[in-house]
Amino acid sequence: MNGQQLDNKVRQDAAKVKKDLSTLIGDGTARFNRFEENVSQAPGKAKEDLTTWVEGGVTQLGEGFEMLTDNARETVAGAAATVKKEVGNGLSQYNARVQEAADRVPGNLGKNAVKYPWVAISIALMVGLLLSGLLFTQTHRRIS
């Protein structure tokens, strides 16, 4: 190979290297631009994902509170119905016993107690005072 051929070969190789370098630089620039776009989109995407995650959590929390409230409401309603039924039964039994007691009392006292509530209340207070007096004297004797 003579000097002329060597110069031509070097020029051809240099041109090819120059072309390859410019292609490589173009590819690098394109990759860098894509990377830059991805980096600039990442905060927006992260913010969107975080917002979606927080909204989902708040929704689940709200549904949990709603379910808890509904369960508590059902439990209270059931308990209130049971109490109402038991109180109604207790009052019916009490009224039946009071009526029996009023029927046993001689004279018009039983009828007056049923007819006038203040008579029944007065009688109940007197009986209560008598019982409390008896209990007080019994306990006082035991302590002494």
C-alpha positions as protocol buffer text, in pm:
chain_id: "A"
residue {
  index: 1
  type: MET
  ca { x: 0 y: 0 z: 0 }
}
residue {
  index: 2
  type: ASN
  ca { x: 143 y: 329 z: -97 }
}
residue {
  index: 3
  type: GLY
  ca { x: 98 y: 668 z: 73 }
}
residue {
  index: 4
  type: GLN
  ca { x: -192 y: 777 z: -148 }
}
residue {
  index: 5
  type: GLN
  ca { x: -388 y: 461 z: -82 }
}
residue {
  index: 6
  type: LEU
  ca { x: -312 y: 485 z: 286 }
}
residue {
  index: 7
  type: ASP
  ca { x: -439 y: 845 z: 295 }
}
residue {
  index: 8
  type: ASN
  ca { x: -760 y: 742 z: 116 }
}
residue {
  index: 9
  type: LYS
  ca { x: -810 y: 451 z: 351 }
}
residue {
  index: 10
  type: VAL
  ca { x: -755 y: 675 z: 658 }
}
residue {
  index: 11
  type: ARG
  ca { x: -998 y: 936 z: 519 }
}
residue {
  index: 12
  type: GLN
  ca { x: -1260 y: 669 z: 452 }
}
residue {
  index: 13
  type: ASP
  ca { x: -1215 y: 525 z: 800 }
}
residue {
  index: 14
  type: ALA
  ca { x: -1227 y: 875 z: 954 }
}
residue {
  index: 15
  type: ALA
  ca { x: -1546 y: 954 z: 763 }
}
residue {
  index: 16
  type: LYS
  ca { x: -1695 y: 625 z: 878 }
}
residue {
  index: 17
  type: VAL
  ca { x: -1591 y: 692 z: 1240 }
}
residue {
  index: 18
  type: LYS
  ca { x: -1732 y: 1046 z: 1212 }
}
residue {
  index: 19
  type: LYS
  ca { x: -2060 y: 907 z: 1077 }
}
residue {
  index: 20
  type: ASP
  ca { x: -2073 y: 641 z: 1350 }
}
residue {
  index: 21
  type: LEU
  ca { x: -1996 y: 902 z: 1616 }
}
residue {
  index: 22
  type: SER
  ca { x: -2270 y: 1133 z: 1493 }
}
residue {
  index: 23
  type: THR
  ca { x: -2515 y: 836 z: 1492 }
}
residue {
  index: 24
  type: LEU
  ca { x: -2399 y: 745 z: 1843 }
}
residue {
  index: 25
  type: ILE
  ca { x: -2439 y: 1106 z: 1959 }
}
residue {
  index: 26
  type: GLY
  ca { x: -2785 y: 1122 z: 1800 }
}
residue {
  index: 27
  type: ASP
  ca { x: -2887 y: 800 z: 1975 }
}
residue {
  index: 28
  type: GLY
  ca { x: -2747 y: 928 z: 2304 }
}
residue {
  index: 29
  type: THR
  ca { x: -2931 y: 1257 z: 2263 }
}
residue {
  index: 30
  type: ALA
  ca { x: -3258 y: 1074 z: 2185 }
}
residue {
  index: 31
  type: ARG
  ca { x: -3213 y: 849 z: 2488 }
}
residue {
  index: 32
  type: PHE
  ca { x: -3132 y: 1147 z: 2707 }
}
residue {
  index: 33
  type: ASN
  ca { x: -3443 y: 1329 z: 2582 }
}
residue {
  index: 34
  type: ARG
  ca { x: -3659 y: 1024 z: 2657 }
}
residue {
  index: 35
  type: PHE
  ca { x: -3497 y: 996 z: 3000 }
}
residue {
  index: 36
  type: GLU
  ca { x: -3562 y: 1366 z: 3061 }
}
residue {
  index: 37
  type: GLU
  ca { x: -3929 y: 1323 z: 2960 }
}
residue {
  index: 38
  type: ASN
  ca { x: -3964 y: 1022 z: 3191 }
}
residue {
  index: 39
  type: VAL
  ca { x: -3805 y: 1215 z: 3477 }
}
residue {
  index: 40
  type: SER
  ca { x: -4032 y: 1514 z: 3419 }
}
residue {
  index: 41
  type: GLN
  ca { x: -4339 y: 1286 z: 3403 }
}
residue {
  index: 42
  type: ALA
  ca { x: -4240 y: 1084 z: 3711 }
}
residue {
  index: 43
  type: PRO
  ca { x: -4342 y: 1346 z: 3973 }
}
residue {
  index: 44
  type: GLY
  ca { x: -4678 y: 1397 z: 3802 }
}
residue {
  index: 45
  type: LYS
  ca { x: -4735 y: 1022 z: 3786 }
}
residue {
  index: 46
  type: ALA
  ca { x: -4619 y: 979 z: 4146 }
}
residue {
  index: 47
  type: LYS
  ca { x: -4852 y: 1259 z: 4257 }
}
residue {
  index: 48
  type: GLU
  ca { x: -5141 y: 1101 z: 4067 }
}
residue {
  index: 49
  type: ASP
  ca { x: -5067 y: 758 z: 4217 }
}
residue {
  index: 50
  type: LEU
  ca { x: -5040 y: 905 z: 4566 }
}
residue {
  index: 51
  type: THR
  ca { x: -5367 y: 1094 z: 4523 }
}
residue {
  index: 52
  type: THR
  ca { x: -5541 y: 778 z: 4402 }
}
residue {
  index: 53
  type: TRP
  ca { x: -5398 y: 578 z: 4692 }
}
residue {
  index: 54
  type: VAL
  ca { x: -5504 y: 840 z: 4952 }
}
residue {
  index: 55
  type: GLU
  ca { x: -5854 y: 870 z: 4803 }
}
residue {
  index: 56
  type: GLY
  ca { x: -5890 y: 491 z: 4807 }
}
residue {
  index: 57
  type: GLY
  ca { x: -5780 y: 480 z: 5171 }
}
residue {
  index: 58
  type: VAL
  ca { x: -6021 y: 756 z: 5270 }
}
residue {
  index: 59
  type: THR
  ca { x: -6303 y: 578 z: 5087 }
}
residue {
  index: 60
  type: GLN
  ca { x: -6225 y: 250 z: 5264 }
}
residue {
  index: 61
  type: LEU
  ca { x: -6206 y: 429 z: 5598 }
}
residue {
  index: 62
  type: GLY
  ca { x: -6541 y: 597 z: 5535 }
}
residue {
  index: 63
  type: GLU
  ca { x: -6698 y: 264 z: 5441 }
}
residue {
  index: 64
  type: GLY
  ca { x: -6554 y: 110 z: 5758 }
}
residue {
  index: 65
  type: PHE
  ca { x: -6703 y: 386 z: 5975 }
}
residue {
  index: 66
  type: GLU
  ca { x: -7034 y: 354 z: 5795 }
}
residue {
  index: 67
  type: MET
  ca { x: -7040 y: -23 z: 5852 }
}
residue {
  index: 68
  type: LEU
  ca { x: -6947 y: 26 z: 6219 }
}
residue {
  index: 69
  type: THR
  ca { x: -7222 y: 285 z: 6259 }
}
residue {
  index: 70
  type: ASP
  ca { x: -7477 y: 59 z: 6093 }
}
residue {
  index: 71
  type: ASN
  ca { x: -7377 y: -234 z: 6315 }
}
residue {
  index: 72
  type: ALA
  ca { x: -7399 y: -17 z: 6627 }
}
residue {
  index: 73
  type: ARG
  ca { x: -7737 y: 119 z: 6517 }
}
residue {
  index: 74
  type: GLU
  ca { x: -7871 y: -234 z: 6461 }
}
residue {
  index: 75
  type: THR
  ca { x: -7735 y: -351 z: 6796 }
}
residue {
  index: 76
  type: VAL
  ca { x: -7888 y: -57 z: 6982 }
}
residue {
  index: 77
  type: ALA
  ca { x: -8221 y: -100 z: 6804 }
}
residue {
  index: 78
  type: GLY
  ca { x: -8224 y: -471 z: 6891 }
}
residue {
  index: 79
  type: ALA
  ca { x: -8134 y: -402 z: 7253 }
}
residue {
  index: 80
  type: ALA
  ca { x: -8399 y: -130 z: 7278 }
}
residue {
  index: 81
  type: ALA
  ca { x: -8663 y: -364 z: 7137 }
}
residue {
  index: 82
  type: THR
  ca { x: -8564 y: -635 z: 7384 }
}
residue {
  index: 83
  type: VAL
  ca { x: -8569 y: -390 z: 7677 }
}
residue {
  index: 84
  type: LYS
  ca { x: -8906 y: -254 z: 7567 }
}
residue {
  index: 85
  type: LYS
  ca { x: -9048 y: -605 z: 7546 }
}
residue {
  index: 86
  type: GLU
  ca { x: -8907 y: -707 z: 7885 }
}
residue {
  index: 87
  type: VAL
  ca { x: -9026 y: -385 z: 8052 }
}
residue {
  index: 88
  type: GLY
  ca { x: -9369 y: -437 z: 7899 }
}
residue {
  index: 89
  type: ASN
  ca { x: -9378 y: -793 z: 8034 }
}
residue {
  index: 90
  type: GLY
  ca { x: -9256 y: -676 z: 8375 }
}
residue {
  index: 91
  type: LEU
  ca { x: -9520 y: -402 z: 8392 }
}
residue {
  index: 92
  type: SER
  ca { x: -9792 y: -646 z: 8288 }
}
residue {
  index: 93
  type: GLN
  ca { x: -9687 y: -885 z: 8565 }
}
residue {
  index: 94
  type: TYR
  ca { x: -9666 y: -599 z: 8814 }
}
residue {
  index: 95
  type: ASN
  ca { x: -10011 y: -470 z: 8717 }
}
residue {
  index: 96
  type: ALA
  ca { x: -10156 y: -821 z: 8748 }
}
residue {
  index: 97
  type: ARG
  ca { x: -10008 y: -864 z: 9097 }
}
residue {
  index: 98
  type: VAL
  ca { x: -10125 y: -519 z: 9207 }
}
residue {
  index: 99
  type: GLN
  ca { x: -10472 y: -601 z: 9079 }
}
residue {
  index: 100
  type: GLU
  ca { x: -10466 y: -930 z: 9272 }
}
residue {
  index: 101
  type: ALA
  ca { x: -10356 y: -748 z: 9587 }
}
residue {
  index: 102
  type: ALA
  ca { x: -10620 y: -481 z: 9536 }
}
residue {
  index: 103
  type: ASP
  ca { x: -10888 y: -750 z: 9496 }
}
residue {
  index: 104
  type: ARG
  ca { x: -10785 y: -908 z: 9827 }
}
residue {
  index: 105
  type: VAL
  ca { x: -10804 y: -585 z: 10028 }
}
residue {
  index: 106
  type: PRO
  ca { x: -11137 y: -560 z: 10210 }
}
residue {
  index: 107
  type: GLY
  ca { x: -11371 y: -268 z: 10156 }
}
residue {
  index: 108
  type: ASN
  ca { x: -11331 y: 3 z: 9898 }
}
residue {
  index: 109
  type: LEU
  ca { x: -10959 y: 56 z: 9959 }
}
residue {
  index: 110
  type: GLY
  ca { x: -10857 y: -171 z: 9670 }
}
residue {
  index: 111
  type: LYS
  ca { x: -11100 y: -6 z: 9428 }
}
residue {
  index: 112
  type: ASN
  ca { x: -10987 y: 342 z: 9537 }
}
residue {
  index: 113
  type: ALA
  ca { x: -10622 y: 245 z: 9494 }
}
residue {
  index: 114
  type: VAL
  ca { x: -10691 y: 130 z: 9141 }
}
residue {
  index: 115
  type: LYS
  ca { x: -10924 y: 420 z: 9066 }
}
residue {
  index: 116
  type: TYR
  ca { x: -10706 y: 698 z: 9217 }
}
residue {
  index: 117
  type: PRO
  ca { x: -10328 y: 666 z: 9163 }
}
residue {
  index: 118
  type: TRP
  ca { x: -10245 y: 896 z: 9457 }
}
residue {
  index: 119
  type: VAL
  ca { x: -10401 y: 645 z: 9693 }
}
residue {
  index: 120
  type: ALA
  ca { x: -10179 y: 369 z: 9556 }
}
residue {
  index: 121
  type: ILE
  ca { x: -9872 y: 593 z: 9579 }
}
residue {
  index: 122
  type: SER
  ca { x: -9957 y: 691 z: 9938 }
}
residue {
  index: 123
  type: ILE
  ca { x: -10001 y: 327 z: 10037 }
}
residue {
  index: 124
  type: ALA
  ca { x: -9671 y: 233 z: 9869 }
}
residue {
  index: 125
  type: LEU
  ca { x: -9491 y: 515 z: 10053 }
}
residue {
  index: 126
  type: MET
  ca { x: -9633 y: 407 z: 10388 }
}
residue {
  index: 127
  type: VAL
  ca { x: -9533 y: 45 z: 10328 }
}
residue {
  index: 128
  type: GLY
  ca { x: -9186 y: 161 z: 10220 }
}
residue {
  index: 129
  type: LEU
  ca { x: -9142 y: 373 z: 10532 }
}
residue {
  index: 130
  type: LEU
  ca { x: -9252 y: 85 z: 10754 }
}
residue {
  index: 131
  type: LEU
  ca { x: -9010 y: -156 z: 10584 }
}
residue {
  index: 132
  type: SER
  ca { x: -8719 y: 88 z: 10600 }
}
residue {
  index: 133
  type: GLY
  ca { x: -8788 y: 151 z: 10971 }
}
residue {
  index: 134
  type: LEU
  ca { x: -8790 y: -222 z: 11040 }
}
residue {
  index: 135
  type: LEU
  ca { x: -8471 y: -279 z: 10845 }
}
residue {
  index: 136
  type: PHE
  ca { x: -8299 y: 14 z: 11016 }
}
residue {
  index: 137
  type: THR
  ca { x: -8384 y: -112 z: 11364 }
}
residue {
  index: 138
  type: GLN
  ca { x: -8270 y: -466 z: 11275 }
}
residue {
  index: 139
  type: THR
  ca { x: -7937 y: -344 z: 11138 }
}
residue {
  index: 140
  type: HIS
  ca { x: -7888 y: -105 z: 11425 }
}
residue {
  index: 141
  type: ARG
  ca { x: -7937 y: -389 z: 11676 }
}
residue {
  index: 142
  type: ARG
  ca { x: -7683 y: -611 z: 11497 }
}
residue {
  index: 143
  type: ILE
  ca { x: -7418 y: -338 z: 11492 }
}
residue {
  index: 144
  type: SER
  ca { x: -7454 y: -254 z: 11861 }
}
